[in-house]
Amino acid sequence: MCANREDVDEANTLQALLRAATIQLGSAGVPPARVDAQLLVAHVMGISRSELQRLAVLGDTCLNATQQAQLAELVWQRSQRVPLQHLTGVAPFRRLQLRVGPGVFVPRPETELLAGWGIERLESAASRLATHVVDLCAGSGAIALALATEFPGAQVSAVEREPEALVWLRRNVADRRPSAGFRVEVVAADATAADTLAELNGTVDLVLSNPPYLSPDEEVTKEGLLDPPSALWADDTGLSVIEAVAARAAVLLRSDGWFGVEHGENQGDRVRALLHSDTWRHVETHLDLAGRDRFTTAQRL
Ligand SMILES: C[S@@+](CC[C@H](N)C(=O)[O-])C[C@H]1O[C@@H](n2cnc3c(N)ncnc32)[C@H](O)[C@@H]1O
């Protein structure tokens, strides 16, 4: 609430600050400028975006001097294309708010589809008992944590190799540890190595993975370039880690277990070709909301 209507400097009202932030971000080419402006103002005020929208309609809210200074700094950083999620410190993923920052891949909305497919697979299984899920290349833990929280009771192993990403993964797991039925084990290892989780070979119900799959000729947004290189780039074809992860999944899965892997929009046919019919059946590529190839799934023979 503005302290005193007569004293209000119009430039400090919520609406004016939102407008100015939107213009500044828009002229820096930040897409979508208005949403990012709202999220940054909401972050500074410690409220949700919907609460911010409500206050903006009411029209009698001002930001204090500290909040204004903080907002100015954040809007400037965002206009330099620092990822929004690095500024707010969180990334939404399905029902979760995950902690993210430099050193870890920022989870993308399209990956929610792969996690959702995995959850549906578990829900349609005959038995909920002793379900074991493995997330290969876990990053912040987006897929692993979505599975563990939306399908309580499942034992989830989250495999990540990079020390910096592991710090964020462990934080996100620790945030949720007290909840009932939450069982996530962090495994610091190479997801493609034969000895990683070898004790589970032939027993796992579901393996999901969003590995690095870009080839060097792919274009990446300025924000994307601040993701760790090890999260983005594979070999010249972009398929090397996908192929290695698929090979590892084939060994980990029990017969009839399921595998789902995210990939680039031009990789669907080549990923299907990697999943040979002597090992896999029901090989299918799924589209994202924009109608692009996004992930491929298969059942272990
Ligand atoms: C595209 S990010 C995905 C992270 C997370 N699954 C998500 O969807 O937000 C890929 C992750 O795989 C990790 N990674 C790359 N190669 C790996 C390997 N051989 N073993 C384990 N992790 C690996 C990277 O460090 C990065 O965290």
The ligand as a Gaussian input file, in Angstrom:
#p B3LYP/6-31G(d) Opt

LIG

0 1
 C       19.970000     -31.375000     -20.278000
 S       20.498000     -31.489000     -18.614000
 C       19.010000     -32.171000     -17.903000
 C       18.897000     -32.035000     -16.433000
 C       17.533000     -32.475000     -15.872000
 N       17.310000     -33.887000     -16.114000
 C       16.425000     -31.659000     -16.475000
 O       15.687000     -32.197000     -17.300000
 O       16.280000     -30.484000     -16.127000
 C       21.605000     -32.863000     -18.693000
 C       22.328000     -33.211000     -17.390000
 O       23.112000     -34.380000     -17.619000
 C       24.350000     -34.271000     -16.936000
 N       25.258000     -35.194000     -17.611000
 C       25.831000     -35.083000     -18.827000
 N       26.529000     -36.188000     -19.123000
 C       26.386000     -37.027000     -18.070000
 C       26.848000     -38.340000     -17.780000
 N       27.618000     -39.032000     -18.647000
 N       26.505000     -38.891000     -16.610000
 C       25.735000     -38.223000     -15.713000
 N       25.259000     -36.976000     -15.926000
 C       25.572000     -36.393000     -17.103000
 C       24.685000     -32.811000     -17.044000
 O       25.594000     -32.431000     -16.037000
 C       23.295000     -32.177000     -16.876000
 O       23.026000     -31.940000     -15.513000

